[in-house]
Amino acid sequence: MTATSPWWTPDIHADRRPRLMARNAIAAALRGWFSTRDFVEVTTSALQVSPGNEAHLSAFATEAIGPDASRLPLYLHTSPEFACKKLLAAGEERIFSLGPVWRNRERGPLHHPEFTMLEWYRVGESYERLMDDCAEFLALAAEKAGARSFRFRGREADPFAEPERLSVAEAFTRYAGIDLLATIAADGITDRDGLHAALVQAGLRTAPDDNWADLFSRVMVEKIEPVLGQGRATILYGYPISEAALARPNARDPRVAERFELYCCGVELANAFGELTDPAEQRRRFLAEMDEKERVYGERYPLDEDFLAALAIMPQASGSALGFDRLVMLATGATRIEDVIWAPVA
């Protein structure tokens, strides 16, 4: 078997270079967009005491060795979120970060162990404002890449069209015939058996040990995500409160959270929150997430106590994280994330 030629061979680099140059142009344009709107670019440490406390995020672990040979466990961050929110607590009001993050157990056409995340925050503004930001970024990326449309795996979308805004509950009804909110109580407690029965009726496979979150994810993956963002981008909002560990409850319906995701051509591009600022509630959610992580993967991550302390003085804010490499993929017509990364991980 002939080995695949590495990305650094001159002929392969020549093929990749136009997309990489488009990547640089999009990054420069985004920085310019933020600068004209009085955002401050921040650079946060990649090494953190906690990589994040979501059940299905896996991190790269390392340790710091002190001059006295003491050892401190550390992790490469899966997002700059904790550090950015500490900066909001410190007094910053409009910030963004464009830099590398690391996630383990992830590699494929849309996943890479190290990738670039764009994260930005607005103090005192609603998460609906971030929806407008996302729409502008799609058009900006297309303009800089010279693209009239985004394409991926046979799907196509107009990056200049106003995104569709669709609630998660509406998506479950439209694409799966399931009344999702009927399985969530007013206090956010979920009805596993009720959702299970709905999946069976919809003809979806289930497993005896599926919990409510497993069933929710199956509908998302099999019925909803593949059809989102076709023709134009989709903003999917109003996630169940149990599926939004860092978001505050919706004031009109506490069963759902102020969380949305941006999809284009069936690809998830961004995840945004009206940020939770209750440290006690955040601690409770993190512990529940780590209990689930231990159940599924046999491990758990520590809590960042500084982060929880900072939440107590953090102002009301909204924030979003966008997969920059995926945005470049769609804008340049790439089929794999590695095609738009200058130097992929071996």
ABEGO torsion letter per residue (X at the ends): XBBBBBAABAAAAAAAAAAAAAAAAAAAAAAAAAAAAGBBBBBBBABBABAEABAABBBBBBBBBBAAGBBBBBBBBABAAAAAAAAAAAGBABBBBBBBBBBBGBBEAABBABBBBBBBBBBGBBAAAAAAAAAAAAAAAAAAAGBABBBBGGBBBBAABBBBBBBAAAAAAAAAGBBAAAABBAAGBBBAAAAAAAAAAAGBBBBAABBAAAAAAAAAAAAAAAABGBGBBBBBBGBBAAABAABBBBAABAABBBBBBBBBGGBBABBBBBBBABAAAAAAAAAAAAAAAAAAAGBBBBBBAAAAAAAAABBBBBBBBBBAAAAAAAAAGBABAAAABABBBX
